[in-house]
Amino acid sequence: MRKWFLIFSVTIGFMASQLHAELVFSAPPRESAANAETLYGPLVESLSKLLDEKVVFKRANNFITYSAEMRKDKYDIVFDGPHFAAWRVEHLNHEVAAKLPGKLDFHIVTTNPEFKTLKDLVGRKVCALTSPNLGTVAFLELYKKNPVAGPKLAGSRGGFAGVTKDILNGRCEIGILRTQFYNKKLSDEQRSKLRIIHTTKPLPSQAVTLSPRVSKYNKALIRKALTSEDGAASAAPIFKRFSKKSKHFKPTTGEEFSYLNLLLEGVVWGW
């Protein structure tokens, strides 16, 4: 009798702890801890009030930790790139709740007039943001059939501005730039020194995914909030940073994210 009482007590205790467990929100460590709190803090606080359940923001110190914690299924609400979102859907049973509008694609540019096709880049040094940045993995995927013969990546710091600086300063003759950055941030003089070799296929923008630990009812609440102007008001800092004209996320069935996990698997070490 005592044995069954202990089992019952442990079971009830476990269920209670799960009921009151915190939901963990996370996003890639692209900014400092202070800036990340400014960026995501308002949304996290809003979600806690919406769900009447504690939501905490857990920021990883670097991409290695972020990736490792993701693979260990430590995150419940995540905002990041479509390749990460797709991986969680495929392997952790996450659901895509909403996405930013628009598409993400990237130019492969060069300062060398002799480089005309992707084949010309084999064995060459390419300046890019460190993998698993979406632009970088989309580029590596082009050489997936024979990665040994692919270009050699040189990591740039300072975002796409840093990549541009490295190319124009001669560190690399080739670089990977987001098309929007190329079109809107580069000066005419800078663009005149670069030639586009290839543009990657458009991919869906960043998205929010939800783990199975978020109840079905709360998932519906989150979807409704994120895709309405009033409900997504707390995400204004996110829109200002990543999608300036947006006032809310866009609904999605998640189908457009299918197979994008393959941009990580077999392309990036550890995935």
Secondary structure by P-SEA (a helix, b strand, c coil): caaaaaaaaaaaaaaaaaaabbbbbbccccccaaaaaaacaaaaaaaaaaacbbbbbbbbccaaaaaaaaaacccccccccaaaaaaaaacccccccccccbbbbbbbcccccccccccccccccccccccccaaaaaaaaaaccccccbbbbbbbcccaaaaaaaaaaccccccccccccccccccaaaaaaccccccccccccccccccccccaaaaaaaaaaaacccccccaaaaaacccccccbbbbbccccccccccccccccccc
